[in-house]
């Protein structure tokens, strides 16, 4: 197949809507921008009693990492810089 006959890439599908409330997203991003580690962020959120996306029992560094790498959070961080 030559480049002239290749199909254009499909438009990106929107995916699932974010399940993280905006106030939780803002708090996680604020702590991240302050330079806290993933473990420190999860500890702080657990101390504050901040609810997790998906109603998990508690925050973990993996849950913080996953949230920070979601497209809607990356787009939000880009607007702050």
Secondary structure as GFF3:
##gff-version 3
##sequence-region A 1 81
A	DSSP	alpha_helix	22	33	.	.	.	ID=ss1
A	DSSP	alpha_helix	38	48	.	.	.	ID=ss2
A	DSSP	alpha_helix	61	68	.	.	.	ID=ss3
A	DSSP	alpha_helix	71	80	.	.	.	ID=ss4
###
